[in-house]
Amino acid sequence: MNDIPAAYPVPWTFAAAREPGSDAAALAMAASYAAEHETPWSRNLAEMVASDFAERPPWNETLGLVRPRGGPNGLILRGGQILAEWGETTRVDMTFSVAKSYLSVLAGLAWDRGLIGDPHDKVRLTVDDGGFDTPHNDAITWHHLLQQTSEWEGVLWDKPDLIDRNRAVAGRSSTAAKGSHRDLREPGAFWEYNDVRVNRLSLALLRVWGRPLPKVFRELVMEPLGATPDWQWHGYRNSYIEIGGRQVQSVSGGGHWGGGVFISARDQARIGLMLLRRGMWDNRRILSEAWIERMLEPCPLFPTYGYLWWLNTARALYPSASARSYYARGAGGNLTWIDPDNDLVAVLRWTDPAAMDEFMRLTMTALGGQPC
């Protein structure tokens, strides 16, 4: 594959008719497929947040902002240009666990600035708030938190980590019911998708930055990318801490109990394009290549996961996409697909997760690419 140039033309333009090797009719078919295969989730997301995560009261209590969603929408970009677009791509909606991937970017920005040392350093060396004081939690590193191997034990914002023990995600099965007891392993010895632990990472990053994470993300990422001011990042009604004499909300790493990132498909595409360009935007360095390489290193315990980004290692996640593809994925059918081999970014909102691979097959066919 050809090397990707250092930066995109900004702003992007519509260019389906000029993109070499693309088939406009086939691209339209891929877009129509995504639009016609709407997620089975209700548009009343309050119902889904309260019921879809298999939690019993009071663990299922919603703590953060929830809003009704719109219909399917999205866009396909290649070479920094929009080749296809469908639905209301400027609508701001919840993204659920896509927010986790943005926390990884914030961790990288902290690492780039020396606020975090070696990711394998213990978190308690930087964050002294009691959350890493027990003999078990004492051994947890930033690397563990980012790879979902921390096995952090505790209660945060009234939610115990036990809620997500034995959680089955992305084809990874569990022999016991979600939320049932499982003996914890040593930090780094077991992979498990767990929102409480991701929220513990978010709080640790807030301690490191010393100011609201949405402000950091806006200043260092969204404003340089030319994103709209419409996106928001929320926590919970009880996730406030004191910093410098002021109450600051710790944001959540998804919408599991409400909150998280509310954003449009177009603004998500800008983030995807910046990462595809290895941290560059319009000849400006946003995020270091060194962090992106760390971010995309497969976890040995679960090779389709990196630092809060999903990886298509050995094409195990989506067979129709390239093995170097990586994703920000959120419940309900939210996906940002980044494919360095084919200079491609696609954003899908509210498309049935079961239809994602076929969408990728149709897109690859339309672009004349191969799932390398």
Steps between C-alpha positions, in 0.01 A plus 500: 500500500612858438611711793237742623594868456565708810179702504157528347371790295280697739208539477408175331301494178259268318698308242335169403521582131873574520623224728702253288378144519174582676157399378239766583206262456662238723578763764137607492404135553724478808351821639146379434578171669613677818199731494253216447639276775407702805602379843233304687541742790204723581535868415408562863850445636383540859330161462817342364732645765273369775443155351756389244803435721350207693520663842264468791386794717656706642806433283313600184422850630565769240732769638575720198336686213309292244326632188294335223705406195455578134494266203786324325761732354862495402766571241788340313823692441808417298798723449338749734199543273140396551398235249159414646275639769157400630259619765539793735878503552496832688263368768657479847423164664633274774790276396525261796843327514649704217587728793748238623711548188501876560627439854790315340575811294492711819741257666729535200487879517598476867784262415621728220525786753675301771200501734511119490832319490549148375153344451634204699549724805262445790210744496540574871836666428310777323149480645471507878126503572455172685381306197826309463601452863390142569759225452306376195446838331850618588647296212277650229674690221372738235564221250263271694223760511532579130498134396210404730721260694521699824264287712447818706282425800269750661190716478493818293205738467284243685583229245711200614745343258308176562228630262710410198679190619428202273389733222478348152604744226601465133457125488694445823285262700458472876425192704309698764233770504604861456537666839565177686808437711830415333825477689723781385835428337816700538494827303603426142405132514139511376313698231146611577282775355401708802348850506565571868872451442495725194329766711781453754745574216304813411518620860875429509547705181299784653739495798798509264371786284356694795220642288187368328578242234245644253687832512830322433346304212345815353822702522748237383290296255163631391582866441817424301298254290243767416222303667170664584443629853191281529654184651483439875653261752310425819549302818248416771303708747723356777838499320634831628829556680670810632795642307650832596201583717251436220263211434595324173308216337689183415366386164398145418658269247166424337124516540458180701331699779442814293744777420802456274573673171220659299632577152417502128626257236683782322695599810582134567635475146742783571642309795529189283682690226747646746585153628522358148755775426702371796410790726527781243242753388570770244876473568445531876597225742204410725607162642838329481559207268669323790177504700293383204737204461450413868127551466478247218719229653285188553443387855657151532201384706247626243667591168198686359550773761766766546491811717118536507485455122370186329743335258431275202798277576502200261169643367331334796261784579383585147617253232416738213731776620879517500691353791645843580157656538412631843181627654329713761188299580194598700187308596193535283686505169759781527826443318800694372698283257860605423686305230861611437547246219226659290524863619146468628283632782132415538262602775176312561228610741214273605572224247425145615829355633416176317513693171841661552711236325280498190524880488877465504489242221285729285728795572816309412342381177397854410850636560676220318690418817597171653476393867877466530 
